[in-house]
Amino acid sequence: MTTIAVTGASGFCGSHVALAAAARGADVVCVGRRPGPVGRHVRWDAAREEPDLAGCDLVVHCAAAVGDPVPGSAAEAVMHAVNVDGTQRLLRAAAGRPVVWVSSASVYAPGPDRTRVTEEHPVRAQLSAYGRTKAAGEALALAAGAVVLRPRAVYGPGDPHLVPRLLSRVRRGLLLLPGPSVRLSLTAVENLADACVAAAGWPPGAYNIADPAPYERDEAIRAVLRAHGVRARIGHVPRPLAGAAAGAAQTLARLRPHAEPPLTRYAVDQLAHSVVLDVSKARSQGWTARRTLGDYTSGGTTWST
């Protein structure tokens, strides 16, 4: 029986990976500060120490610090300690074991033309501390021969970030979005979990992971709102105005470095421009995305946040 170490298994993505691995007959070791949903627990603080991976055949690294903190803040330093320094510690402990490293499409350079983003798209000029630290961490993983997965906007049961943040932006029945609707890739957490379990046998390198087809932004958001019983209309703010508002919010946030700004340039960029991932490289390895947003918005699948 294969023994798979899943870091961050108490979190959103990691818990789904641990369950998927166990469902396929693996012996799962949940590595992190808290126990995961299955298997045994090995305590690990990614910001401070190397994990104990004794007896593990494969490592799936999902542990990460997330958010969009103010540049230069203590939160950004923690993010670097976990996402970059923690990766170095993990790779040392892995000691030649296969590693699947969960990155993010936020590592890709911003720009107006992202209607077909392949793995060759430039990785630079990230607009958030999360993107910058994930880029630095994945560079270490790639240099060590790991398989790196780049999902975009992961959603699904237990989502603590994407959908809750969207719902919190509704004010008096109105949700304001930057610019007109665009096409966006999203990633069901089950699709990512399937890729994590399968990727141990893939050639080293980076792979985009997303649902089978992109979504129209406004249509997808309306479906999510309906699925959560929220009645709201969508309003459109001109992109330049949204960008200016985000810049002002980030400037003001420097006065309160312990709190994330309510609006950021990264958030505007991700919503205002089409970002469609080309997943043909992962498909060539036999991976197929089996979930779509419709599974959660049509009433057929329970979606709790």
C-alpha positions in Angstrom: 0.0 0.0 0.0 1.3 3.4 -0.9 1.7 5.9 1.9 0.9 9.5 0.9 1.8 12.5 3.1 -0.6 15.4 2.5 0.5 18.7 4.0 -2.2 21.1 5.0 -4.7 18.3 5.2 -6.8 20.1 7.7 -7.4 22.9 5.1 -9.8 23.3 2.2 -7.8 21.8 -0.6 -5.7 19.5 1.5 -8.7 17.8 3.2 -10.1 16.9 -0.2 -6.8 15.6 -1.4 -6.5 13.4 1.7 -10.0 12.0 1.2 -9.3 11.3 -2.5 -6.1 9.5 -1.7 -7.8 7.4 1.0 -10.6 6.6 -1.4 -8.1 5.2 -3.8 -6.7 2.9 -1.2 -3.7 4.9 0.0 -2.5 5.1 3.6 -2.7 8.8 4.3 -0.5 10.8 6.7 -1.9 14.3 7.4 1.0 16.6 8.0 0.3 20.0 9.5 -0.7 21.9 12.6 -4.1 20.1 12.9 -5.3 16.6 12.1 -6.9 15.9 8.7 -10.1 14.1 7.9 -8.5 10.6 7.6 -5.3 8.8 8.4 -2.8 9.6 11.1 -1.5 13.1 12.1 2.1 14.3 12.0 2.3 17.7 13.5 4.3 20.3 11.4 4.6 24.1 11.6 5.7 25.0 8.0 7.1 28.3 9.2 9.5 26.8 11.7 10.6 23.2 11.2 11.1 20.3 8.8 8.3 17.7 8.7 8.8 14.1 9.7 8.1 12.1 6.5 9.3 8.7 7.7 7.5 5.9 6.0 6.0 8.1 3.3 6.3 7.2 -0.3 4.9 10.4 -1.8 4.3 14.0 -0.7 1.5 16.2 -1.8 2.2 19.7 -0.6 -1.0 21.7 -0.1 0.0 23.7 3.0 0.1 27.4 2.3 -0.5 30.8 3.8 -3.2 32.6 1.8 -4.6 36.2 1.6 -3.7 39.5 0.1 -1.8 41.4 2.9 -0.3 44.8 2.7 3.2 44.8 1.3 5.8 44.9 4.1 3.3 43.8 6.8 3.9 41.1 9.3 1.3 39.0 7.4 3.4 39.1 4.3 6.4 38.0 6.3 4.5 35.0 7.6 3.4 34.2 4.1 7.0 34.1 2.9 8.0 31.9 5.9 5.3 29.4 5.0 5.2 29.5 1.2 8.9 29.9 0.5 10.9 28.9 3.5 8.4 26.1 4.3 8.9 24.7 0.8 12.6 24.6 1.4 12.1 22.7 4.6 9.6 20.3 3.0 12.0 19.5 0.0 14.8 18.8 2.4 12.6 16.4 4.4 11.3 14.8 1.2 14.9 13.7 0.5 14.2 12.4 -3.1 10.6 11.3 -2.6 8.2 12.3 -5.4 6.6 15.6 -4.6 3.4 17.1 -6.0 3.4 20.8 -5.1 0.1 22.7 -5.3 0.8 26.2 -6.7 -1.7 28.7 -8.2 -2.4 30.5 -11.4 -1.8 33.7 -9.5 1.9 33.2 -10.4 1.2 34.2 -14.0 2.1 37.7 -15.2 -0.9 40.0 -15.5 -1.8 41.5 -18.8 -4.8 42.0 -21.1 -4.3 38.9 -23.2 -4.9 35.8 -21.1 -7.5 34.0 -23.1 -5.3 30.9 -23.5 -2.8 30.7 -20.8 -0.4 27.8 -21.2 2.3 26.7 -18.8 4.8 28.8 -20.9 3.1 32.0 -19.9 5.5 34.3 -18.1 5.8 33.9 -14.3 6.6 37.4 -13.1 5.2 40.7 -11.9 2.6 39.1 -9.6 0.2 41.6 -8.1 -0.2 40.0 -4.6 2.1 38.7 -1.9 0.4 35.3 -2.3 1.3 35.2 -6.0 4.9 36.3 -5.3 5.5 33.8 -2.6 3.8 31.0 -4.5 6.0 31.8 -7.5 9.1 31.7 -5.3 8.1 28.4 -3.7 7.2 26.7 -6.9 10.6 27.7 -8.4 12.2 25.8 -5.6 9.9 22.8 -6.2 10.5 22.8 -10.0 14.3 22.9 -9.4 14.0 19.9 -7.2 12.1 17.9 -9.9 8.6 18.2 -8.4 5.3 18.1 -10.3 3.7 21.6 -9.8 0.0 22.1 -10.3 -1.5 25.5 -11.0 -5.2 25.7 -10.3 -7.3 28.9 -10.6 -10.0 30.0 -8.2 -10.7 26.8 -6.4 -14.3 26.3 -5.2 -16.4 23.6 -3.7 -17.6 22.1 -0.4 -15.8 23.8 2.6 -14.6 26.7 0.5 -13.4 29.3 3.1 -12.3 32.0 0.6 -13.8 32.4 -2.9 -17.5 32.1 -2.4 -17.7 33.6 1.1 -15.8 36.6 -0.1 -18.1 37.0 -3.1 -21.2 36.8 -0.9 -19.8 39.3 1.6 -19.6 41.9 -1.3 -23.3 42.0 -1.8 -24.7 45.3 -0.5 -28.5 46.0 -0.5 -29.1 43.6 -3.3 -26.3 44.8 -5.4 -23.0 43.3 -6.4 -20.5 45.6 -8.1 -18.0 44.0 -10.5 -15.2 45.7 -12.5 -15.9 46.1 -16.2 -18.2 44.0 -18.4 -18.4 40.2 -18.2 -15.3 38.2 -19.2 -14.4 34.5 -19.5 -12.7 32.9 -16.5 -11.3 29.5 -15.6 -12.4 28.1 -12.3 -11.4 24.9 -10.5 -13.6 22.5 -8.6 -11.8 21.3 -5.6 -12.5 17.6 -6.6 -10.8 18.2 -9.9 -7.7 19.5 -8.2 -7.8 16.6 -5.7 -8.0 14.1 -8.5 -5.0 15.8 -10.2 -3.0 15.7 -7.0 -3.4 12.0 -6.6 -2.8 11.2 -10.2 0.2 13.6 -10.7 2.7 11.4 -8.9 3.3 9.6 -12.1 3.6 12.6 -14.4 6.8 14.0 -15.7 8.2 16.8 -13.5 7.1 20.3 -14.4 4.2 22.7 -14.2 0.6 21.8 -15.2 -2.5 24.0 -15.3 -5.6 22.5 -13.6 -9.1 23.8 -14.2 -12.7 22.8 -15.0 -13.4 21.4 -18.5 -14.4 24.8 -19.9 -14.3 28.4 -18.9 -17.3 30.3 -17.6 -18.9 33.6 -18.4 -18.1 35.7 -15.2 -21.5 37.3 -14.7 -23.5 34.2 -15.5 -21.4 32.0 -13.1 -21.7 34.6 -10.3 -25.5 34.8 -10.8 -25.7 31.0 -10.5 -23.6 31.0 -7.3 -25.8 33.7 -5.8 -28.9 31.8 -6.6 -27.5 28.5 -5.2 -26.9 30.3 -1.9 -30.4 31.9 -1.8 -29.0 35.4 -2.4 -31.1 37.7 -4.5 -28.9 40.4 -6.0 -28.3 42.2 -9.3 -24.9 42.8 -10.8 -23.7 46.3 -11.5 -20.6 47.1 -13.6 -18.0 49.6 -12.5 -15.7 51.0 -15.3 -12.3 49.2 -15.1 -10.3 52.4 -14.6 -12.5 53.5 -11.8 -12.3 50.0 -10.1 -8.5 50.1 -10.5 -8.2 53.6 -8.9 -10.5 52.5 -6.0 -8.3 49.4 -5.4 -5.2 51.6 -5.4 -6.7 54.0 -2.9 -7.8 51.1 -0.7 -4.4 49.6 -0.7 -2.8 52.9 0.2 -5.2 53.5 3.1 -4.6 49.9 4.3 -0.9 50.8 5.0 -2.3 52.7 8.0 -3.7 49.4 9.3 -1.1 46.8 8.3 -2.8 44.1 10.4 -5.9 44.1 8.2 -6.2 43.2 4.5 -7.6 46.0 2.3 -11.2 45.5 1.2 -10.3 45.9 -2.5 -6.9 45.2 -4.2 -5.4 45.6 -7.6 -5.0 41.8 -7.8 -8.8 41.2 -7.1 -9.7 43.8 -9.8 -7.2 42.2 -12.3 -8.6 38.7 -11.7 -12.2 39.8 -12.3 -11.8 42.4 -15.0 -9.8 40.4 -17.6 -10.4 37.1 -19.2 -8.1 34.4 -17.7 -8.5 31.0 -19.3 -6.1 28.2 -18.5 -5.1 25.7 -21.2 -5.2 22.3 -19.5 -4.2 20.2 -22.4 -0.8 19.3 -20.8 -2.5 17.7 -17.8 -5.1 16.0 -20.1 -2.2 14.5 -22.1 -1.3 12.6 -18.9 -4.8 11.1 -18.7 -6.3 13.5 -16.2 -9.9 14.6 -16.8 -11.9 17.2 -14.9 -15.1 15.5 -13.8 -16.8 18.4 -11.9 -18.2 21.7 -13.1 -19.8 24.6 -11.4 -23.2 23.4 -12.6 -22.9 20.4 -10.2 -23.2 22.8 -7.4 -25.6 25.4 -8.7 -28.2 23.0 -10.2 -29.1 21.6 -6.8 -27.6 18.2 -7.4 -24.6 18.6 -5.1 -24.5 20.0 -1.5 -22.4 23.1 -1.3 -21.6 24.3 2.2 -19.2 27.1 3.0 
